[in-house]
């Protein structure tokens, strides 16, 4: 399991509060779902997208 990279205090707190602590868990969510978290914004998505790509992962697509 790969730890979520440091994004910003509020964004990392939002992920932790949602129970998301690894990149593999991030990949189980859509970008839209993460943007709904309080304290999470577009910069966090960009940084996570980069980290996911480097790990050979991607955000979940679609509503399912």
C-alpha positions, -999 to 999 in steps of 0.1 A, spaced: 0 0 0 12 35 -9 7 64 15 -12 94 2 13 122 -5 13 154 16 -11 178 -2 -21 204 24 -32 202 59 -70 206 52 -69 183 22 -50 155 41 -73 160 71 -103 156 48 -89 124 33 -81 110 67 -115 119 81 -131 100 51 -109 70 59 -86 74 28 -50 69 38 -35 51 7 -33 58 -30 -51 25 -36 -80 39 -16 -79 72 -35 -82 52 -67 -116 38 -55 -131 73 -57 -139 97 -85 -124 132 -86 -159 146 -80 -163 125 -48 -131 139 -34 -139 174 -44 -171 171 -22 -149 167 9 -146 198 30 -111 212 27 -103 195 -6 -99 214 -39 -86 213 -74 -49 215 -64 -54 184 -43 -69 166 -73 -39 176 -95 -14 164 -69 -32 131 -64 -36 126 -101 2 129 -105 8 105 -76 -17 80 -90 -1 81 -124 33 75 -110 20 45 -91 2 31 -122 -32 39 -108 -61 63 -117 -92 78 -102 -123 57 -106 -145 68 -135 -182 69 -136 -208 69 -109 -204 32 -99 
